[in-house]
Amino acid sequence: MPFAYLACPACGEKVKSYLNPFPAVDIIIEVAGGIVLIERKNAPLGWALPGGFVDYGESLEQAAVREAREETSLAIVNLRLLGCYSDPQRDPRQHVISTVYVARGEGTPRADDDAASLAVFPLSSLPEPLCFDHRKILEDYGRLKNMGLI
């Protein structure tokens, strides 16, 4: 397990600081006309699924509901698990493990929080560039949807 040494602020003794992946959620929000994607306001720039990091003390499901509301102004219902994505290279900033959900959006979508803009896209016409591994996630989603599994 990778770690680094830090100095104790009180005595100067070396202590291990373990490097752990960061947990995140992404949400495929289904609405009339397709799925909701946000255009990111912060680097890495591009289009992405709504989502973000899980707060301490928050469940994955609570994080998905919160992130959907913060970034799209939508309430989400019928939350179901698509899968987990853990490639250490999936996020250029750090090692992030994302749990991906599919849900139906309710309300009027509006970009908020760290979303510069928002749009609804059919799976057959996704924008470029898609950030992170979101193209792979959406390919998995499309394949499972066509098979009637989600």
N, C-alpha and C positions, 0 to 999 in steps of 0.2 A: 504494500500500500504506500503510495507516495506521501511524503510528509516533508516538512521543513522545520527547522528549529527556530524558536522565538526565545527572547530573553524575558524572564520574569521581571516585571517592573519593580517588584519589592526587593528581590535579592539578587537578580542577575543570573540566576540558574537557568540553564537551557531546558526548555520544555518542547515537546513535539506538538506541531500544529498539523493535523491531518487534513489532506485535501480531499474533499468529497464532492460528488456531482451535485448540482443544484436541481431541485424538483420544480417542474413547471407543468402547466396544462395548456392545451390548445383545443379549440372548439370549432367543429364544422357546424355552422349554424345554417339550417335549411329554412328558406323562405320562398315565397312565390317567385319563380323565375330563376332559382338557383341557390347558390351559397353566398354568404357574406364574407368578403375579404376586406381587410383594412390596408391602407397604404401607410407604412410606418413613418413616423415623424423623426425617429431616432435611428442611428446606425445599428445594424445594417439596414440600409434603405431598400425599399421595394414593397411588394405586396405580400401579405401574410394572413394566415388564419388568426382570428382574435385569440389572445391568450397571454399568459405571463407567469411569473413566479408564484409559487405557493407561499403564503404567509405562515409564519410560525403559529402553531395552534389551529390551523385551518385544515379541513379535509380537502382532498382533491376535488370532490364534487362542489364544495363551497367555493373553492378557488375558481372553478369553471363558471359558476353562476355569477360571481363577483366580476371576473374579467370580462365576461360577455356584456354585462351591464355597463362596466366602466368604459369599454372601448367602442361599443355599438349602440348603447342605450336600449338594448333589447332584453326582455325577460326571456329565459329559455325554459322549455318544458320537454318532457320525454328524453331526458338525458340518458345516453347509453354509451358504453365503452367501445371505442374502435380498437385501441391498442396502445402499446408503449413503444417509444422510439428512443434509443439509447446510444446511438453511434457517438463516440466521444468528439467527432468532428462535425456534428450536425449544427452546432452554433459556433461561429468563429470567435466569440468572446470568451467562452469557457465551456466546460463539460456540463451539459444540461440534459437531463432525462425528462422527456415530456410524456405525460399521459394524455391521450387524445380522446375526446368525446365527440359524439354527434348529438345534436339537439334541434328542436324546432324553435325558431324565433318568433316572439310575439311582440307587437308594437311597431313603431316606426323607426327604422334604422337611422342612426345619426352618429357620425364620427365624434369621438370624445377621447379624453385622457391622452395617451401617446399615439393616437391615430390621426394622421394628417387628413385623410379622407377615407371614404368607405364606398363600396359598390357591390352590387349583386352580379354574380357571373354564373352562367351555365358551365357545367364541367367541361363541355366541348369547346369552350372559348375562354380559357384562363389567361390572365395578364402576365406580362414579363416585366421585370424578373420576379419570381417567387422566392422569398427568403427561406433560409434554413433548409430543411428537408421537406418543405410543405408540398412540393410537387409529388414526391414519393407517397406522402400521407394521402394526398387527394387521389392518386392512382389506386392505392389500396382501398380507399373508400369507394371509388367508382366500381372496382372489381367486385367487392363484397355486396354493394348495392345491386349490381346486375345479377348477382347470384341469389338475391333475395335474403341475404344473411343479416342485413341491417335495414 
